[in-house]
Amino acid sequence: MASQKQATAEARPTECTQFLIPVRDTLDILSGKWKLPILGSLMFGKKRFKAMERDIPKITARMLSKELKELEDNELITRTVYDTKPVTVEYELTPYGKSLDKVLMEMKTWGEQHRKRIMRKR
């Protein structure tokens, strides 16, 4: 039994690398202060730019615009422009973006548990 634990504790470099590469890829796409809050906001449905600005405290219009473009480039959201006067633009999660729902919900659950744990210690 001890040798089995030892073998598990000493993961082979290829196993570790095969685990870390996709994690790094995920972090590269979702990194930064704003992408996860933007995705979280869009989990609740289509949103216009100003609505997202209101949902996400302290984000600037410039940063929101930049992050939306990156999320669109990574096919996580779509931007739809309607031919109205003035022009209406809506953002929503793509089906691919919706595949992050479980990840975001797990992060929310973990964050709630962590907050409770830390607050108990204070």
MMTF fields as JSON, N, C-alpha, C and O atoms, coordinates in Angstrom:
{
  "mmtfVersion": "1.0.0",
  "mmtfProducer": "UNKNOWN",
  "numBonds": 487,
  "numAtoms": 488,
  "numGroups": 122,
  "numChains": 1,
  "numModels": 1,
  "chainsPerModel": [1],
  "groupsPerChain": [122],
  "chainIdList": ["A"],
  "bondAtomList": [4, 2, 8, 6, 12, 10, 16, 14, 20, 18, 24, 22, 28, 26, 32, 30, 36, 34, 40, 38, 44, 42, 48, 46, 52, 50, 56, 54, 60, 58, 64, 62, 68, 66, 72, 70, 76, 74, 80, 78, 84, 82, 88, 86, 92, 90, 96, 94, 100, 98, 104, 102, 108, 106, 112, 110, 116, 114, 120, 118, 124, 122, 128, 126, 132, 130, 136, 134, 140, 138, 144, 142, 148, 146, 152, 150, 156, 154, 160, 158, 164, 162, 168, 166, 172, 170, 176, 174, 180, 178, 184, 182, 188, 186, 192, 190, 196, 194, 200, 198, 204, 202, 208, 206, 212, 210, 216, 214, 220, 218, 224, 222, 228, 226, 232, 230, 236, 234, 240, 238, 244, 242, 248, 246, 252, 250, 256, 254, 260, 258, 264, 262, 268, 266, 272, 270, 276, 274, 280, 278, 284, 282, 288, 286, 292, 290, 296, 294, 300, 298, 304, 302, 308, 306, 312, 310, 316, 314, 320, 318, 324, 322, 328, 326, 332, 330, 336, 334, 340, 338, 344, 342, 348, 346, 352, 350, 356, 354, 360, 358, 364, 362, 368, 366, 372, 370, 376, 374, 380, 378, 384, 382, 388, 386, 392, 390, 396, 394, 400, 398, 404, 402, 408, 406, 412, 410, 416, 414, 420, 418, 424, 422, 428, 426, 432, 430, 436, 434, 440, 438, 444, 442, 448, 446, 452, 450, 456, 454, 460, 458, 464, 462, 468, 466, 472, 470, 476, 474, 480, 478, 484, 482],
  "bondOrderList": [1, 1, 1, 1, 1, 1, 1, 1, 1, 1, 1, 1, 1, 1, 1, 1, 1, 1, 1, 1, 1, 1, 1, 1, 1, 1, 1, 1, 1, 1, 1, 1, 1, 1, 1, 1, 1, 1, 1, 1, 1, 1, 1, 1, 1, 1, 1, 1, 1, 1, 1, 1, 1, 1, 1, 1, 1, 1, 1, 1, 1, 1, 1, 1, 1, 1, 1, 1, 1, 1, 1, 1, 1, 1, 1, 1, 1, 1, 1, 1, 1, 1, 1, 1, 1, 1, 1, 1, 1, 1, 1, 1, 1, 1, 1, 1, 1, 1, 1, 1, 1, 1, 1, 1, 1, 1, 1, 1, 1, 1, 1, 1, 1, 1, 1, 1, 1, 1, 1, 1, 1],
  "groupList": [{"groupName": "MET", "atomNameList": ["N", "CA", "C", "O"], "elementList": ["N", "C", "C", "O"], "formalChargeList": [0, 0, 0, 0], "bondAtomList": [1, 0, 2, 1, 3, 2], "bondOrderList": [1, 1, 2], "singleLetterCode": "M", "chemCompType": "L-PEPTIDE LINKING"}, {"groupName": "ALA", "atomNameList": ["N", "CA", "C", "O"], "elementList": ["N", "C", "C", "O"], "formalChargeList": [0, 0, 0, 0], "bondAtomList": [1, 0, 2, 1, 3, 2], "bondOrderList": [1, 1, 2], "singleLetterCode": "A", "chemCompType": "L-PEPTIDE LINKING"}, {"groupName": "SER", "atomNameList": ["N", "CA", "C", "O"], "elementList": ["N", "C", "C", "O"], "formalChargeList": [0, 0, 0, 0], "bondAtomList": [1, 0, 2, 1, 3, 2], "bondOrderList": [1, 1, 2], "singleLetterCode": "S", "chemCompType": "L-PEPTIDE LINKING"}, {"groupName": "GLN", "atomNameList": ["N", "CA", "C", "O"], "elementList": ["N", "C", "C", "O"], "formalChargeList": [0, 0, 0, 0], "bondAtomList": [1, 0, 2, 1, 3, 2], "bondOrderList": [1, 1, 2], "singleLetterCode": "Q", "chemCompType": "L-PEPTIDE LINKING"}, {"groupName": "LYS", "atomNameList": ["N", "CA", "C", "O"], "elementList": ["N", "C", "C", "O"], "formalChargeList": [0, 0, 0, 0], "bondAtomList": [1, 0, 2, 1, 3, 2], "bondOrderList": [1, 1, 2], "singleLetterCode": "K", "chemCompType": "L-PEPTIDE LINKING"}, {"groupName": "THR", "atomNameList": ["N", "CA", "C", "O"], "elementList": ["N", "C", "C", "O"], "formalChargeList": [0, 0, 0, 0], "bondAtomList": [1, 0, 2, 1, 3, 2], "bondOrderList": [1, 1, 2], "singleLetterCode": "T", "chemCompType": "L-PEPTIDE LINKING"}, {"groupName": "GLU", "atomNameList": ["N", "CA", "C", "O"], "elementList": ["N", "C", "C", "O"], "formalChargeList": [0, 0, 0, 0], "bondAtomList": [1, 0, 2, 1, 3, 2], "bondOrderList": [1, 1, 2], "singleLetterCode": "E", "chemCompType": "L-PEPTIDE LINKING"}, {"groupName": "ARG", "atomNameList": ["N", "CA", "C", "O"], "elementList": ["N", "C", "C", "O"], "formalChargeList": [0, 0, 0, 0], "bondAtomList": [1, 0, 2, 1, 3, 2], "bondOrderList": [1, 1, 2], "singleLetterCode": "R", "chemCompType": "L-PEPTIDE LINKING"}, {"groupName": "PRO", "atomNameList": ["N", "CA", "C", "O"], "elementList": ["N", "C", "C", "O"], "formalChargeList": [0, 0, 0, 0], "bondAtomList": [1, 0, 2, 1, 3, 2], "bondOrderList": [1, 1, 2], "singleLetterCode": "P", "chemCompType": "L-PEPTIDE LINKING"}, {"groupName": "CYS", "atomNameList": ["N", "CA", "C", "O"], "elementList": ["N", "C", "C", "O"], "formalChargeList": [0, 0, 0, 0], "bondAtomList": [1, 0, 2, 1, 3, 2], "bondOrderList": [1, 1, 2], "singleLetterCode": "C", "chemCompType": "L-PEPTIDE LINKING"}, {"groupName": "PHE", "atomNameList": ["N", "CA", "C", "O"], "elementList": ["N", "C", "C", "O"], "formalChargeList": [0, 0, 0, 0], "bondAtomList": [1, 0, 2, 1, 3, 2], "bondOrderList": [1, 1, 2], "singleLetterCode": "F", "chemCompType": "L-PEPTIDE LINKING"}, {"groupName": "LEU", "atomNameList": ["N", "CA", "C", "O"], "elementList": ["N", "C", "C", "O"], "formalChargeList": [0, 0, 0, 0], "bondAtomList": [1, 0, 2, 1, 3, 2], "bondOrderList": [1, 1, 2], "singleLetterCode": "L", "chemCompType": "L-PEPTIDE LINKING"}, {"groupName": "ILE", "atomNameList": ["N", "CA", "C", "O"], "elementList": ["N", "C", "C", "O"], "formalChargeList": [0, 0, 0, 0], "bondAtomList": [1, 0, 2, 1, 3, 2], "bondOrderList": [1, 1, 2], "singleLetterCode": "I", "chemCompType": "L-PEPTIDE LINKING"}, {"groupName": "VAL", "atomNameList": ["N", "CA", "C", "O"], "elementList": ["N", "C", "C", "O"], "formalChargeList": [0, 0, 0, 0], "bondAtomList": [1, 0, 2, 1, 3, 2], "bondOrderList": [1, 1, 2], "singleLetterCode": "V", "chemCompType": "L-PEPTIDE LINKING"}, {"groupName": "ASP", "atomNameList": ["N", "CA", "C", "O"], "elementList": ["N", "C", "C", "O"], "formalChargeList": [0, 0, 0, 0], "bondAtomList": [1, 0, 2, 1, 3, 2], "bondOrderList": [1, 1, 2], "singleLetterCode": "D", "chemCompType": "L-PEPTIDE LINKING"}, {"groupName": "GLY", "atomNameList": ["N", "CA", "C", "O"], "elementList": ["N", "C", "C", "O"], "formalChargeList": [0, 0, 0, 0], "bondAtomList": [1, 0, 2, 1, 3, 2], "bondOrderList": [1, 1, 2], "singleLetterCode": "G", "chemCompType": "PEPTIDE LINKING"}, {"groupName": "TRP", "atomNameList": ["N", "CA", "C", "O"], "elementList": ["N", "C", "C", "O"], "formalChargeList": [0, 0, 0, 0], "bondAtomList": [1, 0, 2, 1, 3, 2], "bondOrderList": [1, 1, 2], "singleLetterCode": "W", "chemCompType": "L-PEPTIDE LINKING"}, {"groupName": "ASN", "atomNameList": ["N", "CA", "C", "O"], "elementList": ["N", "C", "C", "O"], "formalChargeList": [0, 0, 0, 0], "bondAtomList": [1, 0, 2, 1, 3, 2], "bondOrderList": [1, 1, 2], "singleLetterCode": "N", "chemCompType": "L-PEPTIDE LINKING"}, {"groupName": "TYR", "atomNameList": ["N", "CA", "C", "O"], "elementList": ["N", "C", "C", "O"], "formalChargeList": [0, 0, 0, 0], "bondAtomList": [1, 0, 2, 1, 3, 2], "bondOrderList": [1, 1, 2], "singleLetterCode": "Y", "chemCompType": "L-PEPTIDE LINKING"}, {"groupName": "HIS", "atomNameList": ["N", "CA", "C", "O"], "elementList": ["N", "C", "C", "O"], "formalChargeList": [0, 0, 0, 0], "bondAtomList": [1, 0, 2, 1, 3, 2], "bondOrderList": [1, 1, 2], "singleLetterCode": "H", "chemCompType": "L-PEPTIDE LINKING"}],
  "groupTypeList": [0, 1, 2, 3, 4, 3, 1, 5, 1, 6, 1, 7, 8, 5, 6, 9, 5, 3, 10, 11, 12, 8, 13, 7, 14, 5, 11, 14, 12, 11, 2, 15, 4, 16, 4, 11, 8, 12, 11, 15, 2, 11, 0, 10, 15, 4, 4, 7, 10, 4, 1, 0, 6, 7, 14, 12, 8, 4, 12, 5, 1, 7, 0, 11, 2, 4, 6, 11, 4, 6, 11, 6, 14, 17, 6, 11, 12, 5, 7, 5, 13, 18, 14, 5, 4, 8, 13, 5, 13, 6, 18, 6, 11, 5, 8, 18, 15, 4, 2, 11, 14, 4, 13, 11, 0, 6, 0, 4, 5, 16, 15, 6, 3, 19, 7, 4, 7, 12, 0, 7, 4, 7],
  "groupIdList": [1, 2, 3, 4, 5, 6, 7, 8, 9, 10, 11, 12, 13, 14, 15, 16, 17, 18, 19, 20, 21, 22, 23, 24, 25, 26, 27, 28, 29, 30, 31, 32, 33, 34, 35, 36, 37, 38, 39, 40, 41, 42, 43, 44, 45, 46, 47, 48, 49, 50, 51, 52, 53, 54, 55, 56, 57, 58, 59, 60, 61, 62, 63, 64, 65, 66, 67, 68, 69, 70, 71, 72, 73, 74, 75, 76, 77, 78, 79, 80, 81, 82, 83, 84, 85, 86, 87, 88, 89, 90, 91, 92, 93, 94, 95, 96, 97, 98, 99, 100, 101, 102, 103, 104, 105, 106, 107, 108, 109, 110, 111, 112, 113, 114, 115, 116, 117, 118, 119, 120, 121, 122],
  "secStructList": [7, 2, 2, 2, 2, 2, 2, 2, 2, 1, 7, 7, 2, 2, 2, 2, 2, 2, 2, 2, 2, 2, 2, 2, 2, 2, 2, 2, 2, 2, 7, 1, 1, 1, 2, 2, 2, 2, 2, 2, 2, 2, 6, 6, 1, 7, 3, 3, 2, 2, 2, 2, 2, 2, 2, 1, 6, 6, 7, 7, 2, 2, 2, 2, 2, 2, 2, 2, 2, 2, 2, 2, 2, 6, 6, 1, 3, 3, 3, 3, 3, 3, 7, 7, 1, 1, 7, 3, 3, 3, 3, 3, 3, 7, 2, 2, 2, 2, 6, 6, 2, 2, 2, 2, 2, 2, 2, 2, 2, 2, 2, 2, 2, 2, 2, 2, 2, 2, 2, 2, 2, 7],
  "xCoordList": [0.831, 0.0, 0.869, 0.556, 1.948, 2.822, 3.448, 3.586, 3.83, 4.445, 3.429, 3.799, 2.155, 1.124, 0.939, 0.814, 0.922, 0.807, 2.018, 1.897, 3.172, 4.405, 4.364, 4.75, 3.903, 3.819, 2.841, 3.092, 1.736, 0.754, 1.335, 1.139, 2.043, 2.623, 3.71, 3.935, 4.38, 5.455, 4.964, 5.379, 4.075, 3.517, 4.629, 5.557, 4.511, 5.497, 5.379, 4.283, 6.497, 6.476, 5.488, 4.851, 5.344, 4.409, 2.972, 2.176, 2.625, 1.267, 1.002, -0.065, 1.981, 1.856, 1.703, 0.837, 2.529, 2.469, 1.134, 0.541, 0.657, -0.624, -1.774, -2.801, -1.615, -2.616, -2.475, -3.468, -1.254, -1.029, -1.233, -1.651, -0.956, -1.095, -2.532, -2.735, -3.544, -4.908, -5.353, -6.149, -4.853, -5.182, -4.606, -5.278, -3.369, -2.73, -3.516, -3.738, -3.932, -4.727, -6.005, -6.368, -6.678, -7.907, -7.627, -8.356, -6.567, -6.217, -5.861, -6.208, -5.176, -4.824, -6.077, -6.105, -7.107, -8.335, -9.182, -9.81, -9.2, -10.082, -9.364, -9.975, -8.081, -7.298, -7.702, -8.361, -7.295, -7.591, -8.717, -9.378, -8.9, -9.866, -11.315, -12.243, -11.512, -12.853, -13.544, -14.773, -12.817, -13.467, -14.483, -15.586, -14.139, -15.089, -16.326, -17.435, -16.183, -17.404, -18.27, -19.497, -17.644, -18.416, -19.177, -20.37, -18.489, -19.148, -20.261, -21.332, -19.992, -21.015, -22.237, -23.365, -22.028, -23.145, -23.967, -25.197, -23.279, -23.968, -24.618, -25.415, -24.289, -24.959, -26.462, -27.253, -26.841, -28.238, -28.984, -30.123, -28.343, -29.022, -28.324, -27.298, -28.901, -28.354, -28.261, -29.102, -27.217, -27.058, -26.546, -25.798, -26.966, -26.395, -25.186, -25.024, -24.356, -23.101, -23.316, -22.649, -24.232, -24.475, -24.976, -24.643, -25.767, -26.262, -25.091, -25.054, -24.134, -22.957, -22.108, -21.56, -21.999, -21.259, -21.877, -21.159, -23.206, -23.888, -23.705, -23.561, -23.708, -23.554, -22.182, -22.055, -21.164, -19.772, -19.176, -18.679, -19.225, -18.71, -17.232, -16.429, -16.899, -15.531, -14.915, -13.77, -15.621, -15.057, -15.262, -16.332, -14.25, -14.377, -14.951, -14.865, -15.53, -16.092, -14.994, -15.217, -13.837, -12.715, -12.302, -12.081, -12.2, -11.813, -12.895, -12.593, -14.15, -15.259, -15.225, -15.383, -15.025, -14.961, -13.81, -13.991, -12.652, -11.476, -11.73, -11.439, -12.272, -12.508, -13.602, -13.495, -14.639, -15.692, -15.116, -15.479, -14.227, -13.597, -12.791, -12.869, -12.024, -11.229, -12.123, -11.826, -13.205, -14.129, -14.802, -15.052, -15.089, -15.667, -14.641, -14.989, -13.383, -12.322, -12.141, -11.781, -12.392, -12.264, -13.576, -13.694, -14.553, -15.832, -16.654, -17.44, -16.465, -17.237, -18.505, -19.476, -18.492, -19.673, -19.909, -19.014, -21.131, -21.44, -21.897, -22.466, -21.636, -22.045, -23.019, -22.674, -24.243, -25.259, -25.624, -25.986, -25.522, -25.855, -27.201, -27.389, -28.139, -29.476, -29.579, -29.081, -30.219, -30.366, -31.509, -32.583, -31.26, -32.238, -31.619, -30.428, -32.417, -31.896, -32.171, -33.34, -31.17, -29.76, -29.52, -30.369, -28.352, -27.993, -28.008, -27.525, -28.563, -28.595, -27.607, -27.564, -26.811, -25.842, -26.087, -26.173, -26.199, -26.381, -25.27, -24.763, -24.915, -23.908, -24.569, -25.436, -24.149, -24.65, -23.622, -22.752, -23.749, -22.87, -23.196, -24.359, -22.163, -22.353, -22.615, -22.414, -23.055, -23.158, -21.811, -21.765, -20.734, -19.394, -19.126, -18.569, -19.517, -19.357, -20.18, -19.761, -21.37, -22.23, -21.611, -22.01, -20.641, -19.969, -19.146, -18.681, -18.968, -18.258, -19.192, -18.729, -20.484, -21.444, -21.04, -21.041, -20.694, -20.32, -19.077, -18.997, -18.119, -16.889, -17.218, -16.746, -18.025, -18.384, -19.19, -18.978, -20.112, -20.909, -20.025, -20.216, -19.078, -18.142, -17.287, -17.023, -16.856, -16.076, -16.923, -16.432, -18.186, -19.092, -19.237, -19.134, -19.477, -19.636, -18.368, -18.424, -17.227, -15.953, -15.719, -15.273, -16.021, -15.837, -16.708, -16.263, -17.95, -18.84, -18.275, -18.242, -17.834, -17.273, -15.995, -15.776, -15.165, -13.914, -14.186, -13.548, -15.136, -15.481, -15.95, -15.531, -16.824, -17.305, -16.147, -16.056, -15.275, -14.122, -13.229, -12.827, -12.926, -12.032, -12.718, -12.083, -14.001, -14.718, -14.823, -14.813, -14.924, -14.976, -13.683, -13.701, -12.58, -11.275, -11.034, -10.117, -11.825, -11.595, -12.366, -12.28],
  "yCoordList": [-1.201, 0.0, 1.257, 2.223, 1.254, 2.416, 2.709, 3.873, 1.661, 1.875, 2.45, 3.229, 2.07, 2.608, 4.101, 4.891, 4.482, 5.901, 6.661, 7.777, 6.056, 6.69, 6.892, 7.949, 5.894, 6.0, 7.106, 7.846, 7.213, 8.253, 9.628, 10.571, 9.74, 11.019, 11.463, 12.66, 10.508, 10.835, 10.662, 9.738, 11.556, 11.469, 11.602, 12.395, 10.818, 10.885, 12.238, 12.786, 12.772, 14.087, 14.188, 15.228, 13.138, 13.221, 13.327, 14.053, 12.615, 12.718, 14.127, 14.698, 14.665, 16.022, 17.021, 17.895, 16.889, 17.793, 17.665, 18.67, 16.438, 16.229, 16.835, 17.194, 16.95, 17.609, 19.125, 19.837, 19.612, 21.053, 21.815, 22.972, 21.214, 21.936, 22.404, 23.584, 21.527, 22.043, 23.016, 23.916, 22.849, 23.812, 25.177, 26.199, 25.191, 26.448, 27.08, 28.291, 26.255, 26.769, 27.443, 28.528, 26.784, 27.34, 28.667, 29.64, 28.703, 29.939, 31.053, 32.212, 30.714, 31.732, 32.379, 33.59, 31.583, 32.102, 32.874, 33.873, 32.412, 33.008, 33.929, 34.428, 34.155, 34.922, 36.391, 36.904, 37.029, 38.438, 38.635, 37.692, 39.865, 40.235, 40.209, 40.077, 40.332, 40.63, 39.539, 39.541, 38.615, 37.648, 36.774, 36.566, 36.27, 35.414, 36.189, 35.668, 37.416, 38.17, 38.459, 38.457, 38.704, 38.927, 37.658, 37.711, 36.518, 35.257, 34.96, 34.477, 35.254, 35.059, 35.915, 35.461, 37.137, 38.028, 37.472, 37.526, 36.941, 36.427, 35.066, 34.617, 34.401, 33.139, 33.352, 32.42, 34.585, 34.89, 35.394, 35.849, 35.314, 35.681, 36.786, 37.311, 37.133, 38.184, 39.485, 39.795, 40.241, 41.543, 42.568, 42.255, 43.787, 44.9, 45.406, 45.107, 46.166, 46.655, 47.39, 47.096, 48.327, 49.129, 48.26, 48.514, 47.249, 46.353, 45.607, 45.425, 45.176, 44.493, 45.453, 45.077, 46.679, 47.684, 47.849, 47.976, 47.844, 47.967, 46.704, 46.791, 45.525, 44.253, 44.112, 43.498, 44.676, 44.428, 45.72, 46.548, 45.892, 47.127, 47.354, 46.421, 48.607, 49.086, 48.734, 49.111, 48.031, 47.78, 49.033, 49.64, 49.417, 50.573, 50.123, 48.949, 51.06, 50.75, 50.24, 49.315, 50.829, 50.408, 48.966, 48.182, 48.62, 47.266, 46.267, 45.179, 46.625, 45.733, 45.455, 44.31, 46.478, 46.327, 45.398, 44.524, 45.58, 44.75, 43.288, 42.386, 43.063, 41.697, 41.009, 39.819, 41.741, 41.175, 40.732, 39.675, 41.533, 41.185, 39.89, 39.02, 39.754, 38.542, 37.319, 36.243, 37.48, 36.368, 35.978, 34.8, 36.967, 36.687, 35.969, 35.02, 36.417, 35.772, 34.307, 33.473, 34.002, 32.63, 31.842, 30.746, 32.417, 31.773, 31.424, 30.477, 32.193, 31.985, 32.827, 32.478, 33.938, 34.806, 35.219, 35.145, 35.652, 36.247, 37.682, 38.033, 38.473, 39.876, 40.013, 39.734, 40.445, 40.606, 42.083, 42.715, 42.618, 44.02, 44.056, 43.417, 44.817, 44.955, 46.291, 47.307, 46.282, 47.471, 48.33, 48.402, 48.969, 49.867, 51.252, 51.423, 52.225, 53.585, 53.99, 54.138, 54.18, 53.894, 52.379, 51.576, 52.021, 50.614, 49.922, 50.472, 48.716, 47.907, 46.762, 46.1, 46.536, 45.441, 44.592, 45.109, 43.287, 42.347, 41.31, 40.924, 40.879, 39.838, 38.655, 38.823, 37.452, 36.263, 35.147, 35.155, 34.189, 33.034, 32.185, 32.022, 31.654, 30.662, 29.316, 29.192, 28.317, 26.981, 26.534, 25.888, 26.881, 26.563, 27.311, 26.741, 28.573, 29.35, 28.774, 28.795, 28.254, 27.648, 26.38, 25.933, 25.798, 24.611, 24.952, 24.054, 26.23, 26.666, 26.788, 27.069, 26.582, 26.724, 25.91, 26.424, 24.638, 23.78, 24.316, 24.302, 24.783, 25.332, 26.558, 26.681, 27.459, 28.678, 28.364, 28.98, 27.411, 27.044, 26.407, 26.67, 25.586, 24.996, 26.081, 26.031, 27.055, 28.17, 28.965, 29.371, 29.182, 29.899, 29.139, 29.723, 27.839, 27.008, 27.023, 27.204, 26.834, 26.834, 28.2, 28.279, 29.268, 30.617, 30.881, 31.514, 30.399, 30.556, 29.807, 30.343, 28.576, 27.775, 28.413, 28.446, 28.911, 29.546, 30.805, 31.04, 31.603, 32.837, 32.506, 33.152, 31.493, 31.082, 30.618, 30.993, 29.812, 29.278, 30.406, 30.411, 31.349, 32.45, 33.385, 33.86, 33.645, 34.542, 33.941, 34.673, 32.626, 31.965, 32.196, 32.289, 32.287, 32.448, 33.874, 34.116, 34.805, 36.214, 36.609, 37.755],
  "zCoordList": [0.0, 0.0, 0.0, -0.696, 0.767, 0.838, -0.527, -0.904, -1.273, -2.58, -3.576, -4.455, -3.443, -4.322, -4.055, -4.99, -2.781, -2.434, -2.944, -3.449, -2.81, -3.25, -4.765, -5.264, -5.484, -6.942, -7.345, -8.297, -6.624, -6.912, -6.616, -7.383, -5.509, -5.111, -6.078, -6.258, -6.696, -7.627, -9.057, -9.757, -9.486, -10.836, -11.857, -11.7, -12.889, -13.965, -14.664, -14.776, -15.131, -15.788, -16.943, -17.107, -17.746, -18.873, -18.393, -18.989, -17.324, -16.773, -16.269, -16.495, -15.591, -15.05, -16.198, -16.157, -17.197, -18.343, -19.065, -19.458, -19.242, -19.92, -19.129, -19.705, -17.827, -16.987, -17.079, -17.227, -16.993, -16.895, -18.199, -18.162, -19.336, -20.603, -20.832, -21.12, -20.716, -20.924, -19.833, -20.1, -18.611, -17.546, -17.919, -17.776, -18.393, -18.81, -19.971, -19.989, -20.933, -22.055, -21.552, -22.005, -20.611, -20.035, -19.349, -19.54, -18.55, -17.855, -18.834, -18.607, -19.912, -20.91, -21.497, -21.715, -21.751, -22.355, -21.344, -21.694, -20.091, -19.081, -18.103, -17.157, -18.323, -17.35, -17.313, -18.217, -16.266, -16.092, -15.091, -14.659, -14.752, -13.721, -14.222, -13.423, -15.532, -16.026, -16.823, -16.901, -17.413, -18.307, -17.582, -18.089, -16.43, -15.699, -15.254, -15.379, -14.738, -14.424, -15.659, -15.566, -16.803, -18.036, -18.404, -18.705, -18.38, -18.696, -17.692, -18.06, -16.422, -15.394, -15.647, -15.457, -16.068, -16.384, -17.549, -17.534, -18.548, -19.732, -19.5, -20.324, -18.386, -18.047, -17.857, -17.999, -17.535, -17.255, -18.48, -18.375, -19.643, -20.876, -21.637, -21.204, -22.783, -23.645, -22.876, -22.032, -23.187, -22.527, -23.518, -24.443, -23.298, -24.03, -23.246, -22.063, -23.922, -23.36, -22.031, -21.039, -22.02, -20.798, -19.644, -18.486, -19.951, -18.897, -18.258, -17.041, -19.088, -18.523, -17.708, -16.672, -18.168, -17.394, -16.0, -15.008, -15.936, -14.645, -13.801, -12.582, -14.446, -13.735, -13.083, -12.024, -13.712, -13.299, -12.751, -13.513, -11.445, -10.849, -11.17, -11.177, -11.432, -11.64, -12.987, -13.237, -13.863, -15.193, -16.033, -15.995, -16.782, -17.659, -18.999, -19.361, -19.721, -21.036, -21.965, -22.746, -21.882, -22.735, -22.444, -23.367, -21.167, -20.786, -21.154, -21.643, -20.925, -21.288, -22.79, -23.213, -23.581, -25.023, -25.428, -26.276, -24.837, -25.134, -24.771, -25.557, -23.583, -23.117, -23.939, -24.237, -24.302, -25.147, -26.489, -27.006, -27.047, -28.324, -28.181, -29.048, -27.107, -26.885, -26.689, -27.208, -25.951, -25.744, -27.061, -27.314, -27.886, -29.201, -30.089, -30.793, -30.058, -30.838, -30.44, -31.271, -29.173, -28.687, -28.78, -28.232, -29.48, -29.767, -28.527, -28.539, -27.465, -26.245, -26.217, -25.545, -26.949, -27.026, -28.471, -29.313, -28.733, -30.036, -29.82, -28.787, -30.804, -30.828, -31.985, -33.133, -31.679, -32.716, -32.812, -31.819, -34.024, -34.282, -34.989, -36.024, -34.415, -34.99, -35.712, -35.229, -36.859, -37.687, -37.154, -37.751, -36.036, -35.43, -35.346, -35.604, -34.99, -34.792, -33.362, -33.006, -32.519, -32.781, -32.861, -32.474, -33.37, -33.531, -32.171, -31.181, -32.13, -30.91, -31.068, -32.105, -30.021, -30.031, -28.79, -27.676, -28.997, -27.878, -27.902, -28.955, -26.706, -26.533, -25.851, -24.993, -26.241, -25.561, -25.673, -26.545, -24.764, -24.802, -26.022, -26.391, -26.635, -27.694, -27.015, -25.806, -27.762, -27.153, -26.567, -25.52, -27.247, -26.736, -25.426, -24.487, -25.363, -24.137, -22.991, -21.834, -23.338, -22.317, -21.736, -20.66, -22.436, -21.899, -20.653, -19.951, -20.382, -19.166, -17.957, -16.852, -18.149, -17.049, -15.824, -14.705, -16.035, -14.897, -14.198, -12.969, -14.97, -14.4, -13.55, -12.419, -14.096, -13.362, -12.109, -11.064, -12.203, -11.025, -9.949, -8.761, -10.344, -9.375, -8.724, -7.522, -9.516, -8.96, -7.966, -6.913, -8.301, -7.393, -6.078, -4.999, -6.177, -4.975, -4.139, -2.923, -4.783, -4.057, -3.408, -2.264, -4.138, -3.601, -2.384, -1.427, -2.414, -1.254, -0.047, 1.061, -0.264, 0.829, 1.374, 2.585, 0.479, 0.901, 1.722, 2.748, 1.26, 1.991, 3.408, 4.368, 3.54, 4.864, 5.738, 6.907, 5.177, 5.923, 6.434, 7.597, 5.569, 5.941, 6.944, 7.885, 6.744, 7.651, 9.056, 10.046, 9.143, 10.461, 11.233, 12.46, 10.535, 11.191, 11.657, 12.442, 11.197, 11.574, 12.787, 13.228]
}
